């Protein structure tokens, strides 16, 4: 009798545990239940495709897509591999998987440090150039210089040969003799044209 009562009590206890277990499975969220039967998405594109095909409202699909974006940083490339877009640098980086590895993330961070240094240098140079421009603009306007005065052209001084001294040898100094002859000829021409110079009084 005791043995039979013990079996009945054990059967009831087992039945209650089985019901509780099944109830717990039924209360699990549908997302966890779906992941139990299907494999997790491989990358963002796979996750987004599943979110689009899932049954639910537009808000539920939008929430599922946001979950995919937070889970996967990389995007598939047409030729294979993945690309990671860093909006802080406004550029993309090639990565091997759907998310950057530790080494890839370190390289991206180093590139960002260089980007900040270059940006800071550009800002400093632009600020310096603007400061120089403002300083030049603040200077008083200078009066325009007057145009240079018109000057008579100065003819080059030509050294004239000295007149031939009396008794000079024309064979040794032909230029001096030629000048003397020219000078004497000019004097004769003046006398012919204008007459002899008038004698001054008291002369």
C-alpha positions in Angstrom: 0.0 0.0 0.0 2.8 2.4 0.9 4.6 1.4 -2.2 1.6 2.2 -4.4 1.0 5.5 -2.6 4.7 6.5 -3.2 4.5 5.7 -6.9 1.3 7.8 -7.2 3.0 10.7 -5.4 6.1 10.4 -7.5 4.0 10.3 -10.7 2.2 13.4 -9.7 5.4 15.2 -8.9 6.9 14.3 -12.2 3.8 15.4 -14.0 3.9 18.8 -12.3 7.5 19.3 -13.2 6.8 18.4 -16.8 3.9 20.8 -17.0 6.0 23.6 -15.4 8.9 22.9 -17.9 6.6 23.1 -20.9 4.9 26.2 -19.5 8.3 27.9 -19.2 9.2 27.0 -22.8 5.9 28.5 -23.9 6.6 31.7 -22.1 10.0 32.3 -23.8 10.1 35.3 -26.2 9.4 34.4 -29.8 12.9 35.8 -30.8 14.7 33.5 -28.5 12.5 30.6 -29.7 13.3 31.5 -33.3 17.0 31.6 -32.7 16.8 28.2 -31.0 15.6 26.6 -34.2 17.5 28.7 -36.8 21.2 29.7 -37.1 22.1 33.3 -36.2 22.6 35.7 -39.1 26.1 35.7 -40.6 26.3 39.5 -41.3 24.3 42.7 -41.6 22.9 41.8 -45.0 21.6 38.4 -43.8 20.2 40.0 -40.7 18.5 42.8 -42.6 17.0 40.3 -45.0 15.5 38.3 -42.1 14.2 41.5 -40.5 12.5 42.5 -43.7 10.9 39.0 -44.1 9.8 38.8 -40.5 6.1 38.9 -39.6 5.2 42.0 -37.7 4.4 45.7 -37.9 6.5 48.3 -39.6 7.8 49.5 -36.2 8.8 46.0 -35.3 10.7 45.6 -38.6 12.4 48.9 -38.1 13.5 47.8 -34.6 14.8 44.6 -35.9 16.8 46.5 -38.6 18.3 48.8 -35.9 19.3 45.6 -34.0 21.1 44.4 -37.1 23.0 47.7 -37.5 24.2 47.6 -33.9 25.2 44.0 -34.2 27.2 44.3 -37.4 29.5 47.2 -38.3 30.7 46.0 -41.6 28.9 45.8 -45.0 29.5 43.3 -47.7 31.6 44.4 -50.7 30.8 43.3 -54.3 34.1 41.7 -54.8 34.1 39.9 -51.5 35.1 40.9 -48.0 33.6 43.7 -46.0 34.0 47.5 -45.6 33.7 49.5 -42.4 32.6 53.1 -42.8 33.9 55.5 -40.1 31.7 58.6 -40.2 34.2 60.5 -37.9 36.8 60.3 -40.7 34.3 60.2 -43.6 36.1 57.2 -45.1 35.8 53.4 -45.4 38.2 50.7 -44.4 38.5 47.2 -45.7 38.0 44.5 -43.1 38.0 40.7 -43.3 34.7 39.9 -41.4 31.4 41.5 -40.7 32.9 43.3 -37.7 36.5 44.8 -37.3 38.9 42.5 -35.5 41.0 43.9 -32.7 44.0 44.6 -35.0 41.7 46.2 -37.6 40.1 48.4 -34.9 43.5 49.5 -33.7 44.5 50.5 -37.2 41.3 52.5 -37.7 41.9 54.3 -34.4 45.5 55.2 -35.4 44.2 56.5 -38.7 41.7 58.6 -36.8 44.5 60.1 -34.7 46.4 61.1 -37.8 43.2 62.6 -39.3 42.8 64.7 -36.2 46.4 65.9 -36.4 46.0 66.9 -40.0 42.7 68.6 -39.4 44.2 70.5 -36.4 47.2 71.6 -38.6 44.9 72.8 -41.4 42.8 74.8 -38.9 45.9 76.5 -37.5 47.2 77.4 -40.9 43.9 78.8 -42.0 43.6 80.9 -38.8 47.1 82.2 -39.2 46.4 83.2 -42.8 43.2 85.0 -41.7 45.0 86.9 -39.0 47.6 88.1 -41.5 44.9 89.2 -43.9 43.2 91.2 -41.1 46.5 92.8 -40.1 47.1 93.9 -43.7 43.6 95.3 -44.0 44.0 97.3 -40.8 47.1 99.2 -42.2 46.5 102.8 -43.3 46.4 103.3 -47.0 49.6 104.8 -48.3 49.4 107.9 -50.6 50.4 107.0 -54.2 53.8 108.1 -55.2 53.9 111.0 -57.7 55.0 110.0 -61.2 58.7 110.7 -61.9 59.4 114.2 -63.3 60.1 114.3 -67.0 63.9 115.0 -67.4 65.8 115.9 -70.4 67.8 113.2 -71.9 71.4 113.7 -71.1 73.6 113.0 -74.0 76.7 111.0 -73.3 79.8 113.1 -73.0 82.2 112.3 -75.8 85.8 113.2 -75.2 86.8 115.5 -78.0 90.4 115.4 -79.2 92.5 118.3 -78.1 93.5 120.9 -80.7 96.9 120.4 -82.3 99.5 122.2 -80.5 101.8 124.3 -82.6 104.7 122.3 -84.0 102.9 119.0 -83.5 103.9 116.1 -85.8 100.8 115.2 -87.8 102.3 111.9 -88.8 102.6 110.9 -85.2 99.1 112.3 -84.1 96.8 112.3 -87.0 93.7 112.8 -84.9 95.0 116.0 -83.3 95.9 117.4 -86.7 92.5 116.6 -88.1 90.7 118.4 -85.2 92.8 121.5 -85.7 92.1 121.6 -89.4 88.4 121.3 -88.7 88.5 124.0 -86.1 90.3 126.4 -88.5 87.8 125.5 -91.2 84.9 126.5 -89.0 86.4 129.8 -88.1 86.9 130.6 -91.8 83.3 129.7 -92.5 82.0 132.0 -89.8 84.0 134.9 -91.1 82.6 134.3 -94.6 79.0 134.1 -93.5 78.9 136.6 -90.7 81.9 138.7 -91.3 84.7 139.5 -88.9 83.6 139.9 -85.3 83.1 143.5 -84.2 85.8 144.9 -82.1 84.8 146.0 -78.6 85.3 149.6 -77.5 88.6 150.1 -75.7 90.0 147.2 -77.6 
